[in-house]
């Protein structure tokens, strides 16, 4: 059980909170709704962090017996409705990862290492892909991180501070920028810790929200604040840290707001609760473009990414442009798109599309010099205008999934391909 200055307030609310007690803040009440999935079967309370199983958007990872020495991470199947939104649990959870004292942080590095924060011993666990027991167990207290965490998160692509690693202390609500160095075992050593801000509220789960979503005029962090019984949003600075003065209530009336994750298929926001019924809630209403899959590291050590500018709409400013960056120079590539996401393994990477997959005309990336594939200065660009939406019978409310693919002849066949990450966007009115 969490022990802190917030404990009495959390207990008091926990005695009276019901599923109907949650309310959205005034800036969000007209645009967002939530679905209460209830308690995942066979996952013992209290619930801890939450995320998706890597490469599997139909399975959640949820901490059970959180803050307890017998804690585990459970794999929980889900079902989706016709629009792709999570509508229910698809079966009971299966205890998979040994994670004693697991708490609200459950996140992944770009190479698939799973990080789990623990309370109240203030540790950070790491699991290599395929491992079910910790491959690393770091005591955070000697490194200057106040006991006890709390949460962890990597800032996703497309946001200021992308790739940086954040740790938040539950007990002190302090945030830390943490330097990680890959070691010979494949896990990460902590080589630097910098305390940045203090948000208050008892920091637990953390996700990032793109500006342009309803109620979000700029890029923001959504934080499950267990000690304050709420989910709050903060604008973020150039390093991906919350600007404390911008705090707004996103959702109130919670008991034990804990883990947090964004659904890579729909952009919905999911969070778990520690106590408070040990539930998982799904919040709908987010519609700005979002990254939903990971690109392949190319032969020059870069991970190609998709960036966007403008807004995909059927009316108004016709300004939605995609740009592929960190591409191999002087190489040919194409934009692929579909209305269905996927996870097809090909060429040492992943085609993040399925169903009917369409392609744009071949482009030349340009960039430095004349030697093909010698650096990552190449770029691609596509203006997805309103005429293109109409010509392809795409209407308002349709979600579209896009990804760049190119040749990478510095790799031998069959791995001689380069893949960007995938971008999901929903066409507006």
C-alpha positions, -999 to 999 in steps of 0.1 A, spaced: 0 0 0 12 35 -8 22 55 23 25 92 19 10 126 28 -18 118 3 -29 85 19 -58 98 40 -74 117 11 -70 87 -12 -86 64 14 -115 88 20 -123 90 -17 -119 53 -22 -147 46 2 -171 67 -17 -160 67 -54 -182 49 -79 -180 44 -117 -203 73 -122 -182 97 -101 -157 106 -128 -161 139 -145 -140 157 -172 -125 191 -166 -143 221 -181 -120 223 -212 -127 187 -221 -162 178 -210 -178 184 -244 -153 164 -264 -144 133 -244 -162 102 -231 -150 72 -212 -157 35 -210 -152 16 -178 -138 -19 -187 -140 -30 -150 -115 -53 -134 -94 -76 -157 -102 -112 -148 -75 -132 -128 -54 -100 -122 -52 -95 -85 -55 -60 -71 -41 -36 -66 -34 -28 -103 -1 -12 -113 11 1 -147 -4 -6 -181 9 -9 -216 5 -29 -248 25 -61 -254 52 -51 -280 40 -61 -315 6 -71 -303 -21 -44 -302 -47 -70 -290 -30 -77 -256 -25 -54 -227 2 -57 -200 -12 -48 -166 6 -49 -132 -11 -70 -105 -5 -73 -68 11 -39 -72 34 -26 -44 36 -62 -31 65 -86 -31 45 -112 -51 37 -86 -78 35 -98 -115 28 -83 -149 -2 -100 -166 -10 -104 -202 -47 -95 -208 -64 -100 -241 -88 -73 -253 -117 -70 -279 -124 -41 -301 -156 -27 -316 -162 -21 -353 -144 12 -351 -113 -3 -335 -119 10 -300 -113 -13 -270 -147 -24 -258 -140 -53 -233 -114 -77 -219 -112 -107 -242 -104 -132 -214 -86 -136 -181 -51 -123 -175 -21 -146 -175 7 -140 -151 38 -136 -173 65 -114 -158 78 -115 -123 77 -79 -111 78 -75 -73 65 -42 -60 55 -30 -95 40 4 -96 26 29 -121 56 30 -146 56 3 -173 74 15 -205 96 3 -234 128 16 -250 130 17 -287 149 -17 -287 122 -34 -267 136 -34 -232 107 -32 -206 111 -8 -177 90 -12 -145 91 12 -115 86 -3 -80 72 11 -48 81 15 -20 117 2 -24 124 28 -51 138 5 -78 138 3 -116 135 -32 -132 145 -40 -167 134 -70 -188 151 -79 -221 128 -90 -249 118 -126 -242 127 -124 -205 100 -130 -178 122 -122 -148 142 -89 -143 175 -87 -161 184 -56 -142 173 -42 -108 186 -7 -100 182 10 -66 173 46 -75 179 61 -40 217 63 -42 213 80 -76 194 109 -61 158 100 -70 135 105 -41 118 75 -27 97 63 -40 88 61 -77 63 65 -93 65 63 -131 87 62 -161 83 71 -197 103 77 -229 92 109 -248 78 96 -281 88 107 -316 72 140 -327 74 157 -293 101 180 -278 127 160 -260 119 129 -281 138 98 -269 146 112 -235 138 91 -204 117 105 -176 112 92 -141 87 106 -117 86 101 -79 52 94 -65 62 104 -29 77 137 -37 61 144 -72 96 154 -85 105 147 -121 139 136 -133 157 136 -167 177 103 -167 206 95 -189 207 59 -200 237 40 -214 234 6 -231 256 -20 -215 271 -53 -228 242 -72 -213 216 -53 -234 201 -35 -205 208 1 -195 229 18 -169 218 51 -154 247 75 -160 231 108 -150 201 121 -131 188 157 -132 158 168 -111 136 192 -132 102 201 -119 77 192 -92 41 188 -103 25 178 -70 -3 153 -68 16 121 -65 29 113 -100 21 79 -115 12 70 -152 24 94 -179 16 98 -216 21 126 -242 -7 142 -262 -2 160 -295 -14 196 -297 -45 199 -320 -66 174 -301 -98 189 -287 -89 211 -257 -51 208 -264 -37 238 -281 -1 226 -278 18 194 -270 10 182 -235 16 155 -209 -13 137 -193 -4 125 -158 -23 101 -135 -20 119 -101 -28 92 -76 -25 114 -46 -48 141 -59 -74 116 -73 -73 130 -108 -57 130 -142 -41 163 -150 -27 178 -182 3 201 -185 18 218 -215 54 206 -220 86 226 -225 114 221 -250 127 191 -231 94 173 -228 89 183 -191 55 196 -178 51 234 -173 37 234 -138 18 267 -142 -3 252 -171 -19 225 -151 -56 218 -159 -79 191 -147 -85 165 -174 -105 141 -153 -116 143 -116 -134 121 -92 -109 92 -94 -97 69 -67 -61 56 -73 -53 69 -109 -23 47 -117 -9 35 -150 -14 52 -184 -10 43 -221 -22 55 -255 -39 30 -277 -17 28 -308 -47 19 -330 -72 46 -320 -53 72 -300 -76 65 -270 -62 71 -235 -62 41 -211 -54 42 -174 -56 17 -146 -65 23 -109 -47 12 -78 -77 5 -56 -108 24 -65 -123 -8 -79 -90 -18 -96 -105 -9 -130 -92 1 -164 -109 31 -181 -107 40 -218 -111 77 -228 -122 85 -263 -121 118 -282 -84 121 -292 -80 126 -329 -48 143 -337 -22 123 -357 -1 99 -335 28 75 -340 16 40 -336 45 17 -346 83 18 -346 106 23 -376 136 2 -384 171 14 -377 187 18 -411 223 10 -422 235 44 -411 222 40 -376 191 63 -380 155 55 -374 134 72 -402 104 90 -389 72 106 -402 64 142 -392 34 162 -402 22 198 -405 -13 212 -408 -46 194 -401 -63 166 -421 -97 180 -428 -123 179 -456 -129 217 -454 -109 248 -443 -72 251 -447 -59 225 -471 -25 222 -454 -19 186 -443 17 176 -453 37 145 -444 75 146 -443 98 116 -440 130 125 -422 163 107 -413 160 88 -446 189 75 -465 202 101 -489 198 97 -527 175 68 -524 141 59 -538 111 54 -516 73 54 -514 45 63 -491 22 34 -482 -12 40 -468 -42 20 -456 -73 23 -435 -62 -7 -414 -31 -10 -392 -10 -41 -392 23 -58 -380 37 -76 -410 73 -86 -405 94 -80 -437 129 -71 -445 141 -70 -409 114 -45 -400 76 -41 -398 50 -30 -424 26 -13 -400 -4 -17 -425 -28 -44 -435 -59 -50 -456 -58 -30 -488 -25 -12 -489 -20 16 -514 12 34 -526 20 69 -537 44 75 -566 81 67 -561 101 97 -548 139 104 -547 151 114 -512 180 138 -523 202 149 -495 240 153 -492 265 143 -519 259 118 -546 267 84 -530 235 65 -524 228 56 -487 259 72 -472 240 92 -446 206 101 -432 201 135 -449 173 123 -473 137 134 -470 103 126 -486 72 147 -487 35 142 -495 7 167 -495 -25 148 -486 -49 174 -498 -87 174 -497 -89 164 -534 -68 134 -526 -91 124 -497 -122 127 -520 -105 108 -549 -98 79 -526 -133 80 -511 -120 89 -477 -144 109 -456 -145 128 -423 -142 104 -394 -120 79 -413 -87 69 -397 -58 65 -421 -24 48 -415 7 58 -434 44 47 -435 74 53 -457 94 24 -471 126 26 -491 155 4 -503 185 1 -480 211 -17 -502 237 -15 -475 218 -45 -459 219 -79 -476 187 -95 -489 161 -100 -477 168 -72 -452 175 -45 -477 146 -23 -468 142 8 -447 110 15 -428 98 47 -410 75 46 -380 38 46 -387 15 76 -384 -23 74 -377 -46 103 -384 -83 108 -385 -98 130 -411 -118 160 -397 -148 179 -411 
